[in-house]
Amino acid sequence: MNKDYEIRLDLRNGVHLRMLFYDDEHKWIFNHRMILKEEGDRFRKPALVCDTRLYVGYIEGVSQDCDLSFSVERPDKRGKISFAGMNISPGAHLELEIKYEKQEGSYRAVEVTRGANDVLKVDGLAGLVSPNNLPIPLLGTIEKEDGIYKIPFLREINKSDFFEFPENYSKV
């Protein structure tokens, strides 16, 4: 499938949006990077780097699916153990992906994947969930408000913001 055209936007909340347009299928990809440094140590390695990405698939202008992924890195833990030239230090890196399924005007979490192989099937998470020792806000169900879905992400420590996308962008 060849891309017809692409639009790149930098949004007001520090989010980068790529809109990929194909024949009748479109992808919106939201990206945000949060870098947390120790207070008063702005020249040292970051304590935590969290890349948050939201994929939204559209067909003929109507949202069909969305996946939320997190790549969390602890630079202070990297480089402790290597194998075959790769960093395998425990606690240095975490990949987390949540697949949402559209159901009657909302999106519900149906699958959570940690790393490459650890898959958990869920029937929606209850409310706002935050994994143990991980500053990531997660919603089990994403409700539509005035035709717009809002998914929280951590912009800075203790400051959340939202990825916002319309259910039907031809009506916006």
ABEGO torsion letter per residue (X at the ends): XBBABBBBBBBAAGBBBBBBBBAABBBBBBBBBBBBBBBGBAABBBABBBBBBBBBBBBGGBBABBBBBBBBBBAAABGABBBGGBBABBGABBBBBBBBBBBGGBBBBABBBBEAABBBBBBEBBEBBBBBGBBBBBBABBBBBGGBBBBBBBABBGBBBBBBBBABAAAX
